[in-house]
Amino acid sequence: MKKLVFLFATILALSSCSIATEEQDKKDILAIMDAQQIAWSKHDLEGFMQGYWKSDSLKFHGSNGVTLGWDKTLANYKKGYPTPDHSGILEFKINDISKINEGAYYVMGAYHLKRNVGDAKGIFMIIFKKINGEWKIIADTSS
């Protein structure tokens, strides 16, 4: 009986740790997205891109197809949003954050840009992966 109680307590403790870790992961991911909103809203596109994996393997899928690489993605943002009037104030609405596997989550949501040149909005799904102890966006599909 003692062994059964010990086994049950161990399973309960491990599952509690897993839930706590997952909640912390989600908080960390949301903190990155909050920082991105702030940077974008200051027209700091490089600061916004700090949430992305700085790699040629980063994938961004938008209205113009797939872009590979951090530098190319940043260049596209600079071209599409050349002034603060174009970038505007960014607001995310997060609809879901789900664990894919250990060290990876997807985030689904919507964005809204309040801009002087006309508001813009759309939806996104991004994939975060923990790389060298930091959460980074490795893939982004936005429309």
C-alpha positions in Angstrom: 0.0 0.0 0.0 2.8 2.4 0.9 4.4 1.8 -2.6 1.1 2.6 -4.3 0.7 5.8 -2.3 4.3 6.8 -3.1 3.7 6.0 -6.8 0.6 8.1 -6.9 2.3 11.0 -5.1 5.2 10.8 -7.5 2.9 10.9 -10.5 1.0 13.8 -9.1 4.1 15.8 -8.3 5.5 15.2 -11.8 2.3 16.2 -13.5 2.2 19.4 -11.3 5.7 20.3 -12.4 4.8 19.8 -16.0 1.8 22.0 -15.7 3.8 24.7 -13.9 6.5 24.6 -16.5 4.0 24.9 -19.3 2.3 27.9 -17.7 5.8 29.5 -17.3 6.6 28.8 -21.0 3.3 30.5 -22.0 4.1 33.5 -19.8 7.6 33.8 -21.3 6.1 33.6 -24.8 3.5 36.3 -24.1 6.2 38.5 -22.6 8.1 38.3 -25.9 4.9 39.2 -27.8 4.3 42.1 -25.5 7.8 43.4 -26.2 7.1 43.0 -29.9 4.0 45.1 -29.6 5.9 47.9 -27.8 8.8 47.8 -30.3 6.6 47.8 -33.4 4.4 50.6 -32.0 7.6 52.7 -31.7 8.5 51.8 -35.3 11.5 49.8 -34.0 11.3 47.0 -36.5 14.7 45.7 -35.5 13.5 45.5 -31.9 10.3 43.7 -33.1 12.4 41.2 -34.9 14.3 40.3 -31.7 11.5 37.8 -31.0 12.4 35.9 -34.2 15.1 33.3 -34.7 18.1 35.2 -36.3 18.7 32.5 -38.9 18.6 31.9 -42.6 16.2 29.1 -41.7 13.5 31.4 -40.3 10.3 31.0 -42.4 7.7 33.8 -42.9 4.6 33.1 -45.0 2.6 36.2 -45.9 0.6 37.6 -48.8 3.7 37.5 -51.1 4.6 33.9 -50.4 7.3 32.4 -48.3 10.3 34.5 -47.2 13.4 32.6 -45.8 15.7 34.2 -43.3 15.7 36.8 -40.6 17.5 39.5 -42.7 15.0 39.1 -45.6 12.0 39.2 -43.3 13.3 42.4 -41.7 13.9 43.9 -45.1 10.3 43.1 -46.1 9.0 44.8 -42.9 11.1 47.9 -43.7 9.8 48.0 -47.2 6.2 47.4 -46.3 6.2 49.7 -43.2 8.7 52.5 -44.1 7.4 55.1 -41.6 5.7 55.3 -38.2 2.5 56.2 -40.1 2.7 52.9 -41.9 3.6 50.7 -38.9 1.1 52.3 -36.5 0.2 50.9 -33.2 0.2 47.1 -32.9 -2.2 45.1 -30.8 -2.2 41.3 -30.6 -5.3 39.2 -29.6 -4.1 35.8 -28.6 -6.7 33.1 -29.3 -4.6 30.0 -28.4 -1.2 28.9 -27.2 -0.6 25.2 -27.4 2.3 23.0 -26.8 3.5 21.0 -29.8 6.2 19.1 -27.9 8.9 19.7 -25.4 10.4 23.1 -26.4 7.9 24.1 -29.0 4.5 25.9 -29.0 2.2 27.4 -31.6 0.4 30.7 -31.1 -2.8 31.5 -33.0 -4.3 35.0 -32.9 -5.1 38.2 -34.6 -3.3 41.5 -35.0 -4.6 45.0 -35.5 -2.6 48.0 -36.7 -4.1 51.4 -35.8 -2.5 53.7 -38.4 -2.8 57.2 -39.9 -2.7 55.7 -43.4 -5.6 53.4 -42.6 -6.0 50.6 -40.1 -5.0 47.0 -41.0 -5.8 43.7 -39.4 -5.3 40.0 -40.0 -4.6 36.7 -38.4 -1.5 34.8 -37.7 -0.1 31.5 -36.5 3.5 31.5 -35.2 5.7 28.7 -33.9 8.0 29.3 -31.0 10.9 27.0 -30.3 13.3 27.2 -27.4 16.8 27.7 -28.8 19.8 28.1 -26.6 17.5 28.7 -23.6 15.5 31.4 -25.3 12.1 31.3 -27.0 12.2 32.4 -30.6 9.7 32.5 -33.5 10.9 30.0 -36.1 7.9 30.2 -38.4 5.2 32.8 -39.0 2.2 32.7 -41.2 0.3 36.0 -41.3 -2.5 37.2 -43.5 
